[in-house]
Amino acid sequence: MIIGAGFGGLAAAKALSSLPVDVTVVDARNHHTFQPLLYQVATAGLDAEDVCYPTRGVFHRQRNARVRMGQVTAIDTADRRVTLSDGGELHFDLLVVAAGAVTADFGVPGVVEHAHGLKSASDALAVRSSVLAWFEAADSDPDLVDAGALTTVIVGGGPTGVELAGGMAELIDRVLCRDHPSLDVDRARIVLVEAADRVLGSFSPRSSARARRALEKRGVELCLGRSVQTITKQRVVLDDGTIIAAGTVVWAAGVKANPLGAAIGTALDRTGRVVVGRDLAIPGHPEIFVIGDLAASPTGDGRPLPQVAPVAIQGGRHVAAAIAAQLDGRPPEAFVYRDRGSMATIGRNAAVVELHNGRTLSGWAGWVAWLGLHLVMLIGFRNRANVLVNWAWNYWTYDRGSRLILNGPAPSDRA
């Protein structure tokens, strides 16, 4: 049984296709979400359907796999069964927990009530609808501009925050300015708040500096070395007392392990990730594996691996090999993560790429590399085709065809 249809869960399930096992994939949603492109849904570059794929469709040709939609609420390691929120129970012989991560608010007051996350398609649609609704409201009542209606605050200067800020700047400067000719769109602000002294802290200082210059060139205001003290309705208060009036606030400051990890009843690290052995199995339970964002996968120096998609994908494939070893009566090998590099895009013709061999790419070359990798990683030919067509359309026309308000409160409720 595999809990989670994210990158790690699907990688494990597909790698088990040739083994004499029955695979059940359990997930609360009926689709896989390609999270690296959620920011493009939030900035009207893509539709939600372009970055999501039905989980059942993934396994049409895999005879030993089935899908169960359900929210896992408890894991009984002794009786080898999991309990679902609808009261159902599923039994397992081998279990792979790939439940991923959730947004971490770090105890900041108001995050849950007044800020949007960016972990699901519904989150991305909510961000998009909020920004567009505020522009519509300000178009009807220009006085709302003074109240921050056209201001978007993004908290977190990692890849998600940087990519969202760059995409939002292009949406406003290239599209919304034409949609609202009577509105003073020049007063729109995008404010990126980061507690560290630079953006993209996991990248080299050189790549970080390039990203900063690209953001500033697009008009993004950077508040570096600042943290958020509290968030209230249409207000963000920083630790130095600065108050930013904002219609939309997006919290991209980090993630934490899914609370389901605690339900396993085994040791957790200080961040709530499940402590696993070198083979990614729980110590004392060789039948239970934990992979991806939920696992404190050890490295050679004892530090856990980063919570990124390549770690989950490689972990899923390793677990399949470990299960094959168990079936053959062989001891499992230790998991070795192969870091291929990191990348982030800031928008049209701008990206930073750091390869495992020390080489770096930036500007147009980095942007093309970023586009190519993400296009290849998408699941489904239809999704790839749709994304490619949308990217080409956006590039040549400077337009965003997905700027629809599909949910969220009416503008009158926001004012």
C-alpha positions as CSV (number, residue, x, y, z in Angstrom):
1,M,0.0,0.0,0.0
2,I,1.2,3.5,-0.8
3,I,-0.2,6.6,1.0
4,G,0.1,9.6,-1.2
5,A,-0.1,10.2,-5.0
6,G,2.6,12.9,-5.1
7,F,6.0,12.6,-6.8
8,G,7.3,9.9,-4.4
9,G,4.1,7.8,-4.2
10,L,3.7,7.6,-8.0
11,A,7.4,6.9,-8.6
12,A,7.2,4.0,-6.1
13,A,3.9,2.6,-7.6
14,K,5.2,2.7,-11.2
15,A,8.5,1.1,-10.2
16,L,6.5,-1.8,-8.6
17,S,4.7,-2.6,-11.9
18,S,6.8,-5.6,-12.7
19,L,6.8,-7.2,-9.3
20,P,4.4,-9.9,-8.1
21,V,2.6,-7.5,-5.7
22,D,-0.8,-5.8,-5.5
23,V,-0.4,-2.0,-5.2
24,T,-3.0,0.2,-3.7
25,V,-2.5,4.0,-3.9
26,V,-4.5,5.9,-1.3
27,D,-4.8,9.7,-1.5
28,A,-7.3,12.3,-0.3
29,R,-7.6,13.8,-3.8
30,N,-8.3,12.0,-7.0
31,H,-5.5,13.7,-8.8
32,H,-1.7,14.2,-8.8
33,T,-0.7,17.9,-8.6
34,F,2.5,19.1,-10.3
35,Q,3.3,21.6,-7.6
36,P,6.3,23.3,-9.3
37,L,3.9,24.9,-11.7
38,L,1.2,26.0,-9.3
39,Y,2.5,29.5,-9.3
40,Q,1.6,29.7,-13.0
41,V,-1.9,28.8,-12.2
42,A,-1.9,31.5,-9.5
43,T,-0.6,34.1,-12.1
44,A,-3.1,33.1,-14.8
45,G,-0.5,31.5,-17.1
46,L,-2.0,28.0,-16.9
47,D,-5.3,26.3,-16.0
48,A,-5.5,24.1,-12.9
49,E,-6.2,21.1,-15.2
50,D,-2.9,21.7,-17.0
51,V,-0.9,20.9,-13.8
52,C,-3.2,18.1,-12.4
53,Y,-3.7,14.6,-13.7
54,P,-6.3,12.0,-12.6
55,T,-4.5,9.4,-10.4
56,R,-6.6,6.6,-11.8
57,G,-5.5,7.6,-15.3
58,V,-1.8,7.1,-14.3
59,F,-2.4,3.4,-13.8
60,H,-4.7,2.5,-16.8
61,R,-2.0,0.1,-18.1
62,Q,-0.7,-1.1,-14.8
63,R,-2.5,-4.3,-14.0
64,N,-1.3,-4.7,-10.4
65,A,-2.3,-1.2,-9.3
66,R,-5.6,0.2,-7.9
67,V,-6.5,3.6,-6.5
68,R,-8.5,4.3,-3.3
69,M,-9.6,7.9,-2.7
70,G,-9.6,8.6,1.0
71,Q,-8.0,10.6,3.8
72,V,-5.8,8.4,6.0
73,T,-6.3,9.3,9.7
74,A,-4.5,6.5,11.6
75,I,-1.9,3.8,11.0
76,D,-1.8,0.7,13.1
77,T,1.7,-0.8,12.7
78,A,0.9,-3.8,14.9
79,D,-2.2,-5.0,13.0
80,R,-0.9,-3.6,9.7
81,R,-3.9,-1.5,8.8
82,V,-4.8,2.1,8.1
83,T,-8.0,3.9,8.9
84,L,-9.7,6.4,6.6
85,S,-11.8,9.4,7.5
86,D,-14.9,7.7,6.2
87,G,-14.4,4.9,8.8
88,G,-13.0,2.4,6.2
89,E,-10.0,0.2,6.9
90,L,-7.3,-1.1,4.6
91,H,-4.8,-3.8,5.5
92,F,-1.3,-4.0,4.2
93,D,1.7,-6.3,4.1
94,L,4.1,-3.6,3.0
95,L,3.5,0.1,3.5
96,V,5.0,3.2,1.8
97,V,4.1,6.5,3.4
98,A,4.6,9.3,1.0
99,A,2.1,11.8,2.4
100,G,4.3,14.9,1.7
101,A,4.3,18.2,3.6
102,V,1.9,20.9,4.5
103,T,2.4,24.7,4.9
104,A,4.3,25.8,8.0
105,D,3.0,29.0,9.6
106,F,5.8,29.1,12.3
107,G,3.2,30.2,14.8
108,V,2.7,33.6,13.1
109,P,-0.7,34.9,14.1
110,G,-3.2,35.4,11.2
111,V,-1.5,33.2,8.6
112,V,-4.3,30.6,8.6
113,E,-7.1,33.2,8.6
114,H,-5.7,35.8,6.2
115,A,-3.0,34.4,4.0
116,H,-3.2,32.0,1.0
117,G,-0.9,29.0,0.8
118,L,0.3,27.5,-2.5
119,K,0.3,23.7,-2.0
120,S,-2.7,22.7,-4.1
121,A,-4.6,23.7,-7.2
122,S,-7.4,25.1,-5.1
123,D,-4.8,27.3,-3.3
124,A,-3.5,28.6,-6.7
125,L,-7.0,29.3,-7.9
126,A,-7.7,31.2,-4.7
127,V,-4.6,33.4,-5.1
128,R,-5.5,34.1,-8.7
129,S,-9.1,34.9,-7.9
130,S,-8.1,37.2,-5.0
131,V,-5.7,39.3,-7.1
132,L,-8.2,39.6,-10.0
133,A,-11.1,40.4,-7.7
134,W,-9.2,43.2,-6.0
135,F,-8.3,44.7,-9.4
136,E,-12.0,44.5,-10.4
137,A,-13.0,46.1,-7.1
138,A,-10.5,48.9,-7.5
139,D,-11.6,49.5,-11.1
140,S,-15.1,50.2,-9.7
141,D,-13.9,52.1,-6.6
142,P,-10.4,53.7,-7.2
143,D,-10.3,54.7,-3.5
144,L,-9.5,51.1,-2.7
145,V,-6.0,51.6,-4.2
146,D,-5.1,53.7,-1.2
147,A,-6.2,50.8,1.0
148,G,-3.8,48.4,-0.7
149,A,-6.2,46.7,-3.1
150,L,-3.5,46.4,-5.8
151,T,-0.8,45.2,-3.4
152,T,0.3,41.6,-3.2
153,V,2.6,40.5,-0.3
154,I,4.5,37.3,-0.8
155,V,6.1,35.9,2.3
156,G,9.1,33.6,1.6
157,G,12.1,34.2,-0.7
158,G,12.6,30.6,-1.7
159,P,11.9,29.2,-5.2
160,T,8.2,29.3,-4.7
161,G,8.1,32.9,-3.5
162,V,10.6,34.1,-6.2
163,E,8.8,32.4,-9.0
164,L,5.4,33.7,-7.8
165,A,6.7,37.3,-7.5
166,G,8.2,37.2,-11.0
167,G,5.0,35.7,-12.5
168,M,2.8,38.2,-10.7
169,A,4.9,41.1,-11.9
170,E,4.4,40.0,-15.5
171,L,0.7,39.4,-15.1
172,I,0.3,43.0,-13.8
173,D,2.7,44.8,-16.2
174,R,1.8,42.9,-19.3
175,V,-1.9,42.0,-19.0
176,L,-3.8,43.7,-16.2
177,C,-2.6,47.1,-17.2
178,R,-4.4,46.5,-20.6
179,D,-7.5,45.0,-18.9
180,H,-7.9,48.1,-16.7
181,P,-7.0,51.1,-18.8
182,S,-8.8,53.5,-16.5
183,L,-7.1,52.2,-13.4
184,D,-3.7,53.5,-12.1
185,V,-2.0,50.1,-12.4
186,D,1.4,51.8,-11.8
187,R,0.4,51.9,-8.2
188,A,0.2,48.1,-7.9
189,R,2.9,46.7,-5.7
190,I,4.4,43.3,-5.3
191,V,6.3,43.0,-2.0
192,L,8.5,39.9,-1.3
193,V,9.3,39.5,2.4
194,E,12.2,37.2,3.3
195,A,13.7,36.7,6.8
196,A,17.2,36.0,5.5
197,D,19.4,38.6,3.9
198,R,19.0,37.2,0.4
199,V,16.5,35.4,-1.8
200,L,17.0,31.8,-2.9
201,G,19.1,31.0,0.2
202,S,19.7,27.4,-0.9
203,F,21.5,28.6,-4.0
204,S,24.9,30.2,-4.3
205,P,25.3,33.9,-3.5
206,R,26.0,34.5,-7.2
207,S,22.7,32.9,-8.3
208,S,20.9,34.7,-5.5
209,A,22.2,38.0,-6.6
210,R,21.1,37.3,-10.2
211,A,17.6,36.5,-9.0
212,R,17.5,39.6,-6.9
213,R,18.5,41.8,-9.9
214,A,15.9,40.1,-12.1
215,L,13.1,40.7,-9.5
216,E,14.1,44.3,-8.9
217,K,14.1,44.9,-12.7
218,R,10.5,43.7,-12.7
219,G,9.5,46.1,-10.0
220,V,9.3,43.7,-7.1
221,E,10.0,45.3,-3.8
222,L,12.3,43.2,-1.6
223,C,12.1,43.3,2.2
224,L,15.1,41.2,3.1
225,G,16.2,40.5,6.7
226,R,12.6,41.1,7.8
227,S,10.1,38.7,9.2
228,V,6.3,38.9,9.6
229,Q,5.1,39.6,13.1
230,T,1.4,39.2,12.4
231,I,-1.2,39.2,9.6
232,T,-4.6,40.8,9.9
233,K,-7.3,41.5,7.4
234,Q,-5.6,43.4,4.6
235,R,-2.6,44.2,6.8
236,V,0.9,42.6,7.1
237,V,2.9,43.8,10.1
238,L,6.7,43.2,10.0
239,D,9.0,42.8,12.9
240,D,10.4,46.4,12.6
241,G,6.9,47.8,12.9
242,T,6.3,48.4,9.2
243,I,2.7,47.9,8.2
244,I,1.9,47.0,4.6
245,A,-1.7,47.3,3.4
246,A,-2.4,44.4,1.0
247,G,-5.4,42.9,-0.7
248,T,-3.7,39.6,-1.2
249,V,-1.2,37.8,1.0
250,V,0.5,34.6,0.0
251,W,2.4,32.5,2.5
252,A,5.3,30.7,0.8
253,A,7.7,30.8,3.8
254,G,8.2,27.1,4.2
255,V,6.7,23.6,4.8
256,K,6.5,21.1,7.6
257,A,6.0,17.4,7.6
258,N,2.5,16.1,7.2
259,P,0.9,15.4,10.6
260,L,0.2,11.9,9.5
261,G,3.9,11.1,10.4
262,A,3.0,11.3,14.0
263,A,0.3,8.7,13.5
264,I,2.9,6.1,12.7
265,G,4.0,6.1,16.4
266,T,7.7,6.1,15.7
267,A,10.5,8.6,16.3
268,L,10.3,12.0,14.7
269,D,13.0,14.6,14.3
270,R,12.7,18.2,15.5
271,T,10.9,19.2,12.4
272,G,8.3,16.4,12.7
273,R,9.8,14.3,9.9
274,V,9.9,10.5,10.5
275,V,13.3,9.1,11.3
276,V,14.1,6.3,8.9
277,G,17.1,4.0,8.3
278,R,19.5,4.0,5.4
279,D,17.1,1.9,3.4
280,L,14.2,4.4,4.1
281,A,12.4,1.8,6.3
282,I,11.4,2.6,9.9
283,P,13.8,1.1,12.4
284,G,12.3,-2.1,13.7
285,H,9.6,-2.2,11.0
286,P,11.2,-3.3,7.7
287,E,7.7,-3.5,6.2
288,I,7.1,0.2,6.5
289,F,8.9,2.8,4.4
290,V,8.7,6.6,4.5
291,I,9.8,8.7,1.6
292,G,9.8,12.3,0.3
293,D,9.0,15.4,2.4
294,L,7.8,13.3,5.3
295,A,11.0,11.3,5.8
296,A,14.1,12.5,7.6
297,S,16.2,10.7,5.0
298,P,19.8,10.7,6.3
299,T,22.8,11.8,4.3
300,G,26.4,10.9,4.8
301,D,26.9,13.7,7.4
302,G,23.7,12.8,9.2
303,R,21.6,15.8,8.0
304,P,18.2,15.1,6.4
305,L,17.8,15.5,2.7
306,P,15.9,18.6,1.3
307,Q,12.2,18.5,0.9
308,V,12.2,18.6,-2.9
309,A,10.6,16.5,-5.7
310,P,13.8,14.7,-6.9
311,V,14.4,13.3,-3.4
312,A,10.9,11.9,-3.3
313,I,11.1,10.5,-6.8
314,Q,14.5,8.8,-6.2
315,G,13.2,7.6,-2.8
316,G,10.1,6.0,-4.4
317,R,12.3,4.1,-6.9
318,H,14.6,3.0,-4.2
319,V,11.8,1.6,-2.0
320,A,10.6,-0.4,-5.0
321,A,14.1,-1.9,-5.3
322,A,14.1,-2.6,-1.5
323,I,10.8,-4.4,-1.8
324,A,12.1,-6.5,-4.7
325,A,15.1,-7.4,-2.5
326,Q,12.8,-8.5,0.3
327,L,10.9,-10.7,-2.0
328,D,14.1,-12.3,-3.2
329,G,15.4,-12.7,0.4
330,R,18.2,-10.2,-0.2
331,P,19.2,-7.4,2.2
332,P,18.1,-4.0,1.0
333,E,20.8,-1.5,-0.1
334,A,21.2,2.0,1.4
335,F,19.5,4.9,-0.3
336,V,21.9,7.2,-2.1
337,Y,20.5,10.5,-3.3
338,R,22.0,11.9,-6.5
339,D,21.7,15.6,-6.6
340,R,21.3,16.8,-10.2
341,G,21.1,20.5,-9.3
342,S,18.6,23.2,-8.5
343,M,16.7,25.8,-10.6
344,A,14.3,28.7,-10.3
345,T,12.7,31.0,-12.8
346,I,12.0,34.7,-12.3
347,G,9.9,35.1,-15.5
348,R,10.4,35.5,-19.2
349,N,14.0,34.9,-20.3
350,A,15.2,34.8,-16.7
351,A,16.1,31.8,-14.5
352,V,19.0,30.5,-12.4
353,V,20.2,26.9,-12.8
354,E,22.9,25.3,-10.7
355,L,24.0,21.9,-11.9
356,H,25.6,19.1,-9.8
357,N,28.9,19.5,-11.6
358,G,29.3,23.1,-10.5
359,R,28.1,24.7,-13.8
360,T,25.5,27.4,-13.7
361,L,23.1,28.8,-16.2
362,S,21.2,32.1,-16.1
363,G,19.2,34.4,-18.2
364,W,17.7,33.0,-21.4
365,A,19.7,29.7,-21.4
366,G,18.6,29.0,-17.8
367,W,15.0,29.8,-18.6
368,V,14.9,27.4,-21.6
369,A,16.5,24.7,-19.4
370,W,13.9,25.3,-16.8
371,L,11.1,25.1,-19.3
372,G,12.4,21.9,-20.8
373,L,12.8,20.1,-17.5
374,H,9.4,21.0,-16.2
375,L,7.7,20.0,-19.5
376,V,9.3,16.6,-19.4
377,M,8.4,16.0,-15.8
378,L,4.7,16.7,-16.4
379,I,2.4,13.6,-16.4
380,G,0.3,13.0,-19.5
381,F,0.7,14.0,-23.2
382,R,-2.4,16.2,-23.0
383,N,-1.0,18.2,-20.1
384,R,2.4,18.6,-21.8
385,A,0.7,19.7,-25.0
386,N,-1.6,22.2,-23.2
387,V,1.3,23.7,-21.2
388,L,3.5,24.0,-24.3
389,V,0.7,25.8,-26.3
390,N,0.0,28.1,-23.3
391,W,3.6,28.9,-22.9
392,A,4.0,29.7,-26.6
393,W,0.8,31.8,-26.6
394,N,1.9,33.7,-23.4
395,Y,5.4,34.3,-24.9
396,W,4.3,35.7,-28.3
397,T,1.2,37.6,-27.3
398,Y,2.1,38.8,-23.8
399,D,-1.4,37.5,-22.8
400,R,-2.7,35.3,-20.0
401,G,-5.8,33.4,-21.1
402,S,-6.6,31.9,-17.7
403,R,-7.5,35.1,-15.8
404,L,-10.8,33.9,-14.6
405,I,-12.3,34.6,-11.1
406,L,-13.7,31.2,-10.1
407,N,-13.9,31.3,-6.4
408,G,-13.5,33.5,-3.3
409,P,-15.7,36.2,-1.8
410,A,-17.1,39.0,-3.9
411,P,-15.2,42.3,-4.1
412,S,-17.9,44.0,-2.0
413,D,-17.1,41.5,0.8
414,R,-13.4,42.3,0.6
415,A,-13.6,46.1,0.9
